[in-house]
Amino acid sequence: YGNPGEPPLIALSCNREGATAEFQITRFVEADAEASALMAMIGNGHMARMPVEAEWNDRVWLWQGRYAADNPDLDVLSGPRQVELTIPGAGSVILNPSQRPGQLLDQCRRQRDPVPEIDPQSDLQPE
């Protein structure tokens, strides 16, 4: 999220590590090294306060939160209305009304189901 031709303000992503999916929120504002804060989100009939940490991205410290995709606090993103996101010292960002954050969250939640383990030898047994 951001204004065309300018640096981004917020990034939402879904990451899969092994059998679990996590939803990631990055606020592109420089943070103090190794700082922690609570991010407030209000929208779509929900309110949430979620922890964020200053993460080093090889250039600067940025605010970032990683959450289990099925975390009910993320429901603040699932709806057509605007969402206001605030981090102390990093200001507020308003995500315009859109279905896209909710669609990304739904897709991420569908990925949370474990991937079945496959024995690499199972198809290679001699007959």
N, C-alpha and C positions, 0 to 999 in steps of 0.2 A: 504494500500500500504506500502511496505517495503521490506527489505531483509530477506530471510528465516533465522530463528533462532535469529533475532534481533528484538528490539521493533519496532512497526509500526511507519511510518512517517506521514501518512494521513489516515483518515477514511471518507468515503462517506456513507451517510445513508438517508433514507426517513422515516419521522415520520408523523403519522396522529394524529392530535389533534381534536377530534370532526369531523366537516365536512370539515376541511382543511388539505391539505398535505403540509409539508415543507421539503425542502432538506437541509441536514446538512453537513457541512464540518468541520472536526476537524484536527488541525495540532498539532502533539504530540511533542511540544517544550514548555518548561516552559516559562510562560509569567509573567510579573509584575502583581500584584494584581489589578483587576478592570481596566486594561488597555484597550485601544481601538486602532485599526489600520485599514488601508485599505489593503486588500489582492489583489494583481494583478494576473490575470490569462490570459495567452496567449496560444491560440491553436485553431486548426480547423477553421482558418480564422476569429477568434473572439478575442477581447480583452475586459477584464472587470476589474473593480475595485469595490470590494465589502467590506462592513464593516465586521470586525470581533471583537469579544470581548474576554477578558480573562474570562474564566469560571472555577469555582472551581469544581473539580471532587472528592472531599473528600480526596484528597492527595496533589494535586498541581493545579496551575492555568495553563490552556491550552487554546490555541487559538481556537475559535469556531465561526462559522457563521451559522445562520439559515435564510433561504430564502423561500419565497413563491415558490412552485414548478414551477409555470408558469412564474417566473422571466426570462425575455429574456436574461439577462446577463449570466445565466447558460448554454446558448447554446454553450459556449466555451467548454463544456464537450461533446457535441453531435457530434461526428465524430470519424474517425478512427486514427487521428493523435495524436502525443504527446501533452501534456498540461504542461506548466510550471506555477507553483504556487509560488508566493513570498510574504512573510510577513516581513516587516522591523524588524530586530532583530531576526527573526526566520529562515532566509535563504530561499533558493529556493529548491523546489522538482520538479523533472520532472516525470510526469506520462507517462509511456511508451505507445506507440501507442496501442490502444485497443478500441473495441466497447463497452466494459462493462460499463464505466461510463455513456455513452449515453443511454444504455439500462436501467440502473437504473433510470436515469432521466426521460426517457419516461414512465416507469412503475409508477414512483412517480407522474408524471403529470396526468396519467389516474386516479389516486386515488383522485385527487383534487375535483372531482364532489361531491356535497353534498350527504350525506346518507339520504334517506327519513325518516322522523319522523314516528314512528309507535305508534299508540295509544294502550297501553297495554290492554285496556278495549274493543277494537273493536271486538275481537273474543270471548269475554266472555259475551256478552249480552244475557239475557234469551229470549227464544222464546215464 
